[in-house]
Amino acid sequence: MQKIGVLGAGAWGTALAVASVRAGRDTILWAREEEVVSSITTEHVNKLFLPAVTLDPKLRATSDFAALADRDAILVVSPAQHLRAMVRSLKAHVPDGVPLVICSKGIEVATGKLLSQAIEEVAPNNPVAVLSGPTFAIEVARGLPCALTLATRDETVGMALVEAFGHTTFRPYYNSDIVGAQIGGAVKNVLAIATGMAAGLGVGENARAAVITRGLAEIIRFGKLYGAKTETLMGLSGLGDLILTCSSTQSRNMSLGKAIGEGRTMEEIMAERNSVAEGAHTVEIVHKIAIEKGLEMPITSAVYHILKEGRDAKTVMDELMARPFTNENN
């Protein structure tokens, strides 16, 4: 796999394109915004989404889906709620057999389906993979070391993708559990919002550790519903991603939660941003599924009540801590 396409030129898509070039691949980055294409092409910087990093001149940018027609693999980095539509548009130009690698994190709110299921419905003849793990875009773009999960059911395809993208500072590990790789990345965004709220409310580091640990129990509980392997959820795309996202306000989701804990409204926060905190969407469908299936997910429910019902963050967090005592292993 020598020719790589990256669909989506936000901070993470741009960072992945940089990593692909660094691995020696011929890389094209697709952007919706013409100003992003122009900025990358003429100034070798993504001024809108990743202004702090100078890009390799070898990285090419385009707004034409047809430019991705000859790629050996395509990284799909569009926001989760738009991924189905983006792949449908892409599929008109990309032949069967080209692997589509999901690099977004979330669950379709409209359908309750995993992103892999969405792709399989609109591009049934293209192998689907998932790339997920504890990574901040700016660090990947700067070449700082990281490790991720590369999950796909076909080990031959998976190892070919690992070889295509892997190098000394970008280390993918193959995993066959495509479901677990998605569940960990999706649900941890909700928990990062909760951790941010705890930080914004000033309840201390003990509380943050409690949210992370009990949040992991919610991830495993939810994952079992979909058939995810516990080992995957305890790995890079689960626990690893959870720890990172809940430990730094570099995370869009944690910073969103922190601002809410400090008393700001969703409208105020989102008016200042040009990027999506995916957990704010994912919490709606995760909460809905948990209620329907009778799953105990109190942290997720707390985030839902605050974001979607407008309840006071401190009141909800106090109620969370006042729940009846229970067995840790339940």
Sequence and secondary structure as in RCSB ss.txt:
>XXXX:A:sequence
MQKIGVLGAGAWGTALAVASVRAGRDTILWAREEEVVSSITTEHVNKLFLPAVTLDPKLRATSDFAALADRDAIL
VVSPAQHLRAMVRSLKAHVPDGVPLVICSKGIEVATGKLLSQAIEEVAPNNPVAVLSGPTFAIEVARGLPCALTL
ATRDETVGMALVEAFGHTTFRPYYNSDIVGAQIGGAVKNVLAIATGMAAGLGVGENARAAVITRGLAEIIRFGKL
YGAKTETLMGLSGLGDLILTCSSTQSRNMSLGKAIGEGRTMEEIMAERNSVAEGAHTVEIVHKIAIEKGLEMPIT
SAVYHILKEGRDAKTVMDELMARPFTNENN
>XXXX:A:secstr
  EEEEE  SHHHHHHHHHHHHTT EEEEE S HHHHHHHHHHSSBTTTBTTS   TT EEES GGGGTT SEEE
E S GGGHHHHHHHHHTTS TT  EEE    B TTT  BHHHHHHHH TTS EEEEE S  HHHHHTT  EEEEE
EES HHHHHHHHHHH BTTEEEEEES HHHHHHHHHHHHHHHHHHHHHHHHT  HHHHHHHHHHHHHHHHHHHHH
HT  HHHHTSIIIIIHHHHHTS TTSHHHHHHHHHHTT  HHHHHHT SS  THHHHHHHHHHHHHHHT   HHH
HHHHHHHHH   HHHHHHHHHTS    TT 
